[in-house]
Amino acid sequence: MKIIFTGGGTAGHIFPGLAVIEQLQKMQTDGSKIEFGWIGANKANERSIVETRGVPFYHIPTGKLRRYFSLRNAIDFFKVIGGIIKSIWLLLKLKPDMIFSKGGFVAVPPCVAAKFLRIPVVIHESDFSPGLTTKITSKFAAKIFVSYRDTITMFSANLQSRCIYAGNPVREIFYTASAEEGKRILNFKVDAENADKKILLVIGGSLGAKQINDLVQKNIVALCENFFVVHQLGAVNFSQHAEIETALEQKAPKLYACYKAFDFIGAEMPYILAAADIVVSRAGANSLWEIISQNKPCVLIPLSTGSSRGDQAENAAFFEKANCAAVLDGENASAENFLKTVLEISNNETKRQEMITATKNILPEPAAQKIAEAIFNLCKGANNV
């Protein structure tokens, strides 16, 4: 049995696919070995993430699918055609039994190629509403997995019969990671005065978020008076940590040990997240479901509709309605409101526990396992997927 995964653009499209691969690997027996491959964009970080897990990575030309006028659309059109041609060549060479798409613009050419070669396609939509890639590939997908029940109603009546509610795949380590190991990794050097502080984890997705970094910088003294602040700034904006640390050193030197900066948190993330008491994050699907899988109260600062198609705002609104998160968007995402919101959750233990309970109530059965079982059965030709 051979299954080719595809998807990319950010790590948010990669890690959920790896979670499914992880579960499929556990289902292997002496008589049913499964081979894997990944077709993605020619990005070093994505290749590294996939190959580190022992999965062969094949890159194709990619063009972004834009919904607005741009001269780059003409150039990218030919990149997409090139991606389809190379995908056909790769699939003829690899001879997979199935293609699993995790989304992102790079997934369109392999899925189109698979349709042309009559290879079954299974897809997963992470966000609350279907993205453009999903709208294209769902037309010929055998199964369409979704993260939210309400998403099913956004497909045509014909496609709804192919939809399966599963949640978003999260790697198994997020369900088992030790908080104590996370604290050991962070290795805070603190005195008795700071010993009882909660850990505030601030992340902006795999690439970081300048807006969130600025909110931390404007409130750094007050934050460190109340928390151990663990801050993932993103590689592009990592130099900003020097300004934050300088401000702490000058204004509150005793609090200097209460701030720890990272450019990117990779393999350590499950443990650091386990150690956190409150999380501040964008509302990308992957980060959100990792947070919820560990039952963490969170403050979400979604990308605005001007910077995205609005998927993060929709994701955030869902979890806010479910009482799992507080949301700061638009003008509400001020430095004053940011500090006020984080402190309200921290200082009101009843509210924090209610949010923790809400995350437990919202989780379906582990999505990666459910999707892996369905893929395995479909590859075997079962009709009861």
C-alpha positions in Angstrom: 0.0 0.0 0.0 1.4 3.4 -1.0 -0.2 6.8 0.0 1.1 10.1 -1.2 0.4 13.2 0.9 0.3 16.7 -0.4 -0.1 20.2 1.0 2.0 23.1 2.1 2.5 26.8 2.2 3.0 26.9 6.0 3.8 24.4 8.6 0.1 24.5 9.5 -0.6 22.3 6.4 2.3 20.0 7.1 1.9 18.9 10.8 -1.7 17.7 10.5 -0.7 15.5 7.6 2.2 14.1 9.6 -0.3 13.3 12.4 -2.2 11.1 10.0 0.9 9.4 8.8 1.9 8.7 12.4 -1.4 6.9 13.0 -1.2 5.0 9.7 2.3 3.8 10.6 0.9 2.3 13.8 -1.6 0.4 11.8 1.0 -1.4 9.8 1.5 -5.2 10.2 3.8 -7.7 8.7 1.2 -8.3 6.0 0.3 -4.6 5.4 3.3 -2.4 5.0 2.4 1.2 4.1 4.8 3.4 2.0 4.5 7.2 2.2 5.6 10.2 0.1 4.9 13.9 0.2 4.5 16.2 -2.7 5.0 19.9 -1.7 6.5 23.2 -2.6 10.3 23.7 -2.9 10.6 25.2 0.5 13.6 24.1 2.7 11.7 24.3 6.0 8.8 22.2 4.7 11.1 19.6 3.2 13.1 19.4 6.5 9.9 18.9 8.6 8.7 16.1 6.4 12.1 14.3 5.8 12.9 14.5 9.5 9.9 12.1 10.0 11.4 9.7 7.5 9.0 10.5 4.7 10.4 11.1 1.1 9.7 14.6 -0.1 9.1 15.6 -3.8 8.8 19.2 -4.9 6.8 20.6 -7.8 6.4 24.1 -9.3 3.7 26.0 -7.5 1.6 29.1 -8.2 -0.6 30.8 -5.7 -4.4 30.8 -6.3 -5.5 34.4 -6.0 -9.1 35.6 -5.9 -8.1 39.2 -6.9 -6.6 40.7 -10.0 -2.8 40.5 -10.2 -0.3 40.3 -13.0 1.3 37.5 -11.1 -1.8 35.4 -11.8 -0.6 35.0 -15.4 2.8 33.8 -14.4 1.5 31.5 -11.6 -1.0 30.0 -14.1 1.9 28.5 -16.0 3.5 27.4 -12.7 0.3 25.5 -11.9 0.4 23.8 -15.3 4.0 22.9 -14.7 3.0 21.5 -11.3 0.3 19.4 -12.8 2.7 18.0 -15.5 5.4 17.2 -12.9 2.7 15.7 -10.6 1.6 13.3 -13.4 5.2 12.3 -13.9 5.7 11.7 -10.2 2.5 9.7 -9.7 3.2 7.5 -12.7 6.6 6.8 -11.2 5.4 6.3 -7.6 2.2 4.5 -8.4 0.3 5.3 -5.2 -3.0 3.8 -4.2 -4.3 7.2 -2.9 -3.6 10.9 -2.6 -4.3 12.6 0.7 -4.5 16.4 0.5 -4.0 18.6 3.5 -4.6 21.8 1.6 -2.6 24.9 0.6 -2.2 26.0 -3.0 0.5 23.4 -3.7 -2.0 20.6 -3.3 -4.1 21.5 -6.4 -1.7 20.1 -9.1 -1.2 16.7 -7.4 -5.0 16.3 -6.9 -5.7 17.3 -10.5 -3.0 14.9 -11.7 -4.5 12.1 -9.5 -8.0 12.7 -11.0 -6.5 12.5 -14.5 -4.8 9.2 -13.6 -7.9 7.9 -11.8 -6.1 7.7 -8.4 -8.5 8.2 -5.5 -8.3 11.6 -3.7 -9.1 12.2 0.0 -8.9 15.7 1.4 -9.1 17.5 4.7 -10.3 21.1 5.4 -8.9 22.5 8.6 -10.7 25.8 8.7 -14.4 26.6 9.5 -15.2 27.5 5.9 -13.8 25.7 2.8 -10.8 27.4 1.3 -10.3 27.8 -2.5 -8.1 24.7 -2.7 -10.8 22.6 -1.0 -13.5 24.1 -3.3 -11.5 22.9 -6.3 -10.4 19.5 -5.1 -13.7 18.6 -3.4 -15.3 18.2 -6.8 -13.4 14.9 -7.4 -12.6 13.8 -3.8 -13.8 10.4 -2.7 -14.0 11.7 0.9 -13.9 15.2 2.4 -12.9 15.4 6.1 -13.8 18.6 7.9 -12.9 20.0 11.3 -16.3 21.4 12.2 -19.8 20.0 11.8 -21.1 23.2 10.5 -18.6 23.1 7.6 -20.5 20.3 6.0 -23.5 22.6 5.3 -21.2 24.8 3.2 -20.8 22.2 0.5 -23.4 21.4 -2.2 -26.0 18.7 -1.4 -24.1 16.3 -3.7 -20.8 16.8 -1.9 -22.3 16.7 1.6 -22.7 12.9 1.3 -18.9 12.6 1.0 -18.2 14.8 4.0 -17.0 13.3 7.4 -16.7 15.4 10.6 -13.4 14.5 12.2 -11.9 17.6 13.8 -8.3 18.6 12.9 -5.5 16.1 13.1 -3.0 16.7 15.9 0.1 14.7 16.5 -0.2 12.2 19.3 2.5 13.8 21.4 0.2 16.7 22.1 -2.1 14.4 24.1 0.7 12.9 26.1 3.4 15.6 26.6 4.5 16.2 30.1 4.2 19.7 31.6 7.2 18.9 33.9 9.3 18.2 30.8 8.2 21.6 29.4 9.3 23.4 32.5 12.6 21.6 32.3 13.1 22.7 28.7 12.3 26.3 29.6 14.8 26.2 32.5 13.7 29.4 34.1 16.1 30.8 36.7 13.7 32.5 39.2 13.8 33.4 42.9 11.1 32.6 45.5 9.3 35.8 44.7 8.4 34.6 41.2 7.9 30.9 42.0 4.1 30.9 41.8 3.7 32.7 38.5 1.6 31.2 35.7 3.3 30.5 32.4 2.0 32.6 29.5 2.9 31.2 26.1 2.7 33.7 23.2 2.9 32.3 19.6 2.1 33.8 16.2 2.0 30.7 14.1 5.1 29.1 12.6 6.2 32.4 11.0 5.5 34.6 14.0 3.2 37.7 14.1 4.5 41.3 14.3 1.2 42.5 15.7 1.4 40.1 18.6 5.1 40.8 19.2 4.3 44.5 19.5 1.6 43.9 22.0 4.0 41.9 24.1 6.7 44.6 23.9 4.3 47.4 24.9 3.2 45.4 28.0 6.4 43.5 28.8 6.9 44.8 32.3 3.3 44.2 33.4 3.3 40.8 31.8 6.5 39.7 33.6 5.2 41.1 36.9 2.4 38.5 36.5 3.7 35.7 34.4 6.7 33.7 33.0 6.4 34.9 29.4 7.5 32.3 26.7 7.5 34.1 23.4 7.8 32.7 19.9 8.6 35.8 17.7 9.2 34.1 14.3 12.5 34.0 12.5 11.8 37.2 10.5 11.1 39.3 13.7 13.3 37.5 16.1 15.6 40.5 16.5 12.8 42.3 18.3 13.5 40.1 21.4 16.6 42.2 22.0 14.5 45.4 22.3 12.1 43.6 24.7 14.9 42.3 26.9 16.6 45.7 26.9 13.4 47.3 28.1 13.1 44.7 30.9 16.7 45.1 31.9 16.3 48.9 32.2 12.9 49.1 33.7 12.6 46.0 35.9 15.9 44.1 36.1 14.5 41.7 38.7 12.0 40.4 36.1 14.6 39.7 33.4 14.4 35.9 34.1 10.7 35.9 33.6 11.0 36.3 29.8 12.2 33.7 27.4 12.3 34.2 23.6 12.4 31.8 20.7 12.5 32.3 17.0 10.6 29.1 16.4 9.5 26.3 18.8 9.7 23.0 17.0 9.9 19.6 18.6 9.7 21.2 22.1 6.3 22.8 21.4 4.1 19.9 22.8 6.0 20.0 26.1 6.1 23.8 26.4 2.4 24.0 25.5 1.7 21.4 28.2 3.5 23.6 30.7 1.6 26.8 29.8 -1.4 28.0 31.8 -2.6 30.5 29.2 -1.8 30.8 25.5 -1.9 33.8 23.2 -2.1 32.9 19.5 -3.2 33.7 16.0 -6.2 31.6 15.0 -4.7 29.4 12.3 -6.3 26.0 12.4 -3.2 23.9 13.3 -2.1 26.1 16.3 -5.7 26.4 17.5 -6.4 22.6 17.6 -3.0 21.9 19.2 -3.9 24.4 22.0 -7.4 22.9 22.4 -6.0 19.4 22.4 -4.2 20.3 25.6 -7.2 22.0 27.1 -5.5 25.5 27.4 -7.5 28.7 27.8 -6.4 31.1 25.1 -6.5 34.6 23.8 -6.9 34.7 20.1 -5.8 37.5 17.8 -6.8 36.4 14.3 -5.5 37.9 11.1 -7.8 40.5 9.8 -9.9 39.9 6.7 -7.7 42.4 4.9 -4.7 40.1 5.4 -6.5 36.8 4.8 -9.7 35.4 3.4 -11.3 35.6 6.9 -10.7 32.0 7.9 -8.9 32.9 11.1 -11.7 35.2 12.2 -14.2 32.4 11.6 -12.1 29.9 13.5 -11.7 32.3 16.4 -15.4 33.1 16.5 -16.3 29.4 16.8 -14.0 28.8 19.8 -15.1 32.1 21.4 -18.8 31.0 21.1 -17.8 27.7 22.7 -16.2 29.6 25.6 -12.8 28.1 24.9 -11.2 31.5 24.0 -11.3 35.2 24.3 -10.9 37.0 21.0 -9.3 40.4 20.2 -9.7 41.5 16.7 -9.6 44.8 14.8 -9.5 47.9 17.0 -10.1 45.6 20.1 -6.6 44.3 19.7 -5.0 47.2 21.5 -2.2 47.0 24.0 -4.5 48.0 26.9 -7.2 45.4 26.0 -4.5 42.7 25.4 -3.1 43.1 29.0 -6.6 43.4 30.5 -7.9 40.2 28.8 -4.9 38.1 29.7 -5.0 39.2 33.4 -8.8 38.6 33.6 -8.3 35.0 32.6 -5.3 34.6 34.9 -6.9 36.2 38.0 -10.3 34.7 37.7 -9.7 31.0 38.4 -13.4 30.1 38.0 -13.4 31.6 34.5 -10.1 29.8 33.6 -11.5 26.5 34.8 -14.7 27.0 32.8 -12.6 27.6 29.7 -10.6 24.4 30.4 -13.8 22.4 30.8 -15.2 23.9 27.5 -12.2 22.7 25.6 -12.8 19.2 26.9 -16.4 19.3 25.8 -15.7 20.5 22.3 -13.1 17.9 21.3 -14.2 15.0 19.0 -12.4 11.7 19.1 -8.8 12.1 17.9 -9.0 13.2 14.3 -5.8 11.7 13.1 -6.8 8.3 14.2 -10.3 8.6 12.6 -8.9 9.8 9.3 -6.1 7.2 9.2 -8.6 4.4 9.7 -10.8 5.7 6.9 -7.9 6.0 4.6 -6.7 2.5 5.4 -10.1 1.0 4.8 -10.5 2.9 1.5 -7.2 1.8 0.3 -8.2 -1.8 1.1 -11.3 -1.3 -1.0 -13.8 -1.3 1.9 -17.2 0.2 1.4 -17.9 1.2 4.9 -15.6 4.3 5.2 
